[in-house]
Structures are given as C-alpha cells and as structure tokens.
Amino acid sequence: MARDYRVRILSREDIAKIAMAWWSLACSGRHSFNICKFVLDVLPNQIKAKGKLVLEFYDQGPGDAPAYVTFNPLTLHVDHGVWDAADRGEPYARYIIAHEIGHLVLHDRYAVAFSEEEAALLSYVQNEESAEWQAHVFAALFLVPDHIAIKFNDADLIAGLCVVTDSLAASCLDDARNAKFILTPSYEGEMCPGCGNFTLTRDGIYLKCDTCGSATGCL
C-alpha cells in the first residue's frame, strides 16, 4: 500500500468547506474545468505562503506513483503521461491531479509518517487524520461538490458533466445523499490568516472565517 502520513484531524465536513472554496475558484460557473491550467495559473498564488510551487515531470516506471508531492521545496511531481491525459480531460488523470492538489492544500512538511503495514495503520490512525484519506475526500469534493451531485442526482450525468469516472460519480452521489449538510458556493477563495482554511465569507466590507470565526479586516 502507498505510504501514508498522520496529519491534523479534519472531518469530511471540514474538508467539504475547503474543497468548496477551491471549486469556486476553479469552475467560474461551469461544472468542470481544465485542472492542469488550474495548477499552472491559480494554485501557485493561492498557496504561496507554503513556498513557491515547482512542477516537476518524470516518466513513470514499474512501481512508481503516477504523481506525488514533496514539501521541501514545495513540488508537485507528475508523470508526463498523467499530466497530458489530465490536460485532455481524461477523468482518472484529473482525479490523480486533484488528489495531489488536496495534499498541497491540506498538508505540509510537518506531517508525521506512520507504518506502511496495514494492521499497524488500522490500529494507529483513524480516517480523519490520514493524509491519504483527506486527499481523496478533497479530490472527490473538489471535482464534484455535494450540491452539484444533489442537483443532478444521476451518476451518469455527474460523470459526464463533471468529467469524472463512473465509480467516482456514483461514490460522490452516495456521499452527498448521506451528508449532514449541503454547502452552497459562498466562500471567497482566500486563505484565512488565522487558521489557514479557505472558508472566508464576506460580511459587508469584512471577510469572516467560517472555521475559526476570525475577521480579516476591511478587504
């Protein structure tokens, strides 16, 4: 199994708020977007507090991951073929890139590695503090937010309009139907300087964070 890391606990509801802000930045009123263009044109400026984002390509060999992130320096490593496929709109390749965006948004170099042994992992960490689980949840909600899944209420339609695999569309629809609440795209897309989450809402001339409650001042 892939190496995982223990990170700050985030629930699905927490991640849904963050993913909604990023989806709002990416979609501009559409149901899908060019994820490679997003990585090149939008992502670096939004996470610049973590460092300058470097994009590094390689040719995937046997046993290699299709993409991964390192934090010192901040680098997104991507197989050439995966990047090209994502740029063409291939659903699974888009998910791979979205998963790594999840790591870049949610995590940092202070994540603590834990055992790769499945038995040890299951006894040591819960989903909400697993870096891989968090990145998967982010990717799914970034590509198919709950309100979009509920709006279309059909896995085939979701897969086509949001450019995701059939299995991811079905999973997103099932998760949305069971969600405790359904967010609407009301976040500004800026990072809260207090808690680092992308959950700022506008309150007149101020921005207020939905997560920690702090106000950012007159913006």
N, C-alpha and C positions, 0 to 999 in steps of 0.2 A: 504494500500500500504506500501511497505517497506520504512523505514526511509532513507532519502537522505541527502546529505551534499553539501553545496556550496564550490567549490574549484576554484583554479586558472583556468582561461579560457583556454581551449585547443580546437582547431578545429579538425575536422576529419583528415585533412591533417597533423596536428601536431602529432596526435596520430598514424597515419599511419607510420610516420618516426620512432617513438619509438617502435611500435609493430614490424616493420621490423627488427630492431636490435635484439630484443628478439627472433623472429622467426629464424634468422640466427644462434643465439646461440643454439637454441633447435633442429633444424632439421638436421644439418650436411649433407645437400644434399638430405634428404628424404622429403616426403610430409606430414608425420605425425610423432609423437614421443610419448614416454611414459611421460605424463605430471606429474605423481607422482615422477618419477625418476628425472625429471627436478626440481621439488620443493625441493627434498632432496639433489641433487648433484650440482646444478648450481645456483639456485635462492639465497640461503643464502649468498654466496660470492659476488654476484653482487649487493646486496642491503645492505651490511654490514655497510655502512655509516649511515643507518637509525637505526641500532641496530642489535643485534643477533636475528635471526628469530626463533621463537618457534612454533612447530607444536603440536596442542592440539586436541585430538579426543573426541567426545561425541556421545551419542545416541539421535538422533533427536526425539523430541516429537511433539505432535499436536501444530501447530502454530509456531514451531521453524524453523529458517532458515537452509537450508542444509549446509551452510558454511558462515563464516563472518570473518572479520579482525578487530583486535584491535591494537593500536599503542603504548601503554604504559603499559607493554612491547610489542614489535612487535610480534604479534601472529596470526597465521592462524588457525582458529578453523574450524574443518571439521567433519561432521557426518561420523561415521565408514563406513556405507553402501555406502555413496557417494564416499569416498576415495577408497574403494575396487572396486567399479564399474569403477571409472576413471582409476585405475591401470589395469583393464581388458580391457580397451579401449572402454567403453560404451560412446557413443557420448555426451549425455546430461550431464553426470557426468564430462566429460572432459571440457565441457563448463563452468560448475559451478566453477571448479578449476581455469580455465583460467580467469574468471571474477574476482575472488579474487586476482589472480596474478596482474590483472590490478589495483586493489586498492593498493596493496603493491608497485607497480612500480610508479604509478602516484600520490599517495596521501600520506598524513602524518597526524599527530595528531592535526595539526592546522586547519583542515577543520572545517567549521562553520555549525552547524546543522541548518536546517530550517524546516518550518512547514510540518507536515505529511498530512495536509489537502490538497486535490488535487487542489481545487480552489486557495488556497493561494500559493501553489507551482507553479502553472502555471503562476501566475501573478508576482511571486517573482524572478524566475530564468529562464534563458534560458538553452537549452540543453548543450551548450558548457561549462557551469560552474556547471553542475550537476555531482556529483561523480558517481552516478549510470549509467548515460548515457555514461560517459567517460569509465567506466569499461566495459560496454557492447561493445562499439566500439573497445576498446583494445582487448577484448577476441575474437571477430569476426576476427579481422585482425591478431591476433597472431596465430589463428588456420588456417585461410585462407587468406593470404595476397592477395592484389589485383592482383599482377602479376600471382599468381597461378590460381585465379579464371578466369582471362582472358585467360591464357594459355589453360585451359581445356574447358572453355566455355560451360559447361554442368553441371547442378546442380546435377544430379545423379552421375556423375563421380567424382565431387568435394566431395560429401558426402562420397563416398566410399574411395577415396584416402586420404582425409584429416581427416577422421573419425569424422565427424560432423553430426548433424541431417539434415534431408532433408530440413527443413524450414530454418535453418541457412545457408546451402549451397546455396539455392535459393536467400536468402537475400544478401549474400556476392557477388554473381554473379551480382545481380541487382545493388548493390552499386558500384562494380568495374566498371561496364559499364558506370556509371554516374560520376565516379571520375574525378577530374580536371586534375590529373596526375597519372601515374602509376610508383611506385618506383621499383627499382631492388635492390636485396640484396647486398648493397655495404658498409654497416656500420660495424664497428669493434666490436660492442657489449660492449664497455666500456662506463662508465658514464662520461659525461663532467663535470669537476670540477667547471666550471663557472656557467652553467645553470641547471645541473642535468639531462639533456636529454641524451638518448642513441643514439646520432646521430653523432658520431665521424667517420670521413672518413680519410683514410691515404693519406698523401701528402708527398711522399718521406719518410724521417725519422721522420716526424711530424704527429700528429693527429690534424685535424681541425674540429671544430664543425659546422655542417650544420645549426644548430638552432641559435646560438649566434655569430658564426664566430671566437671564440677564438681558439688559438693554445695551445696544452697542453705541447709543448716542445718536445725534442728529446726522442722518445719512440721506 
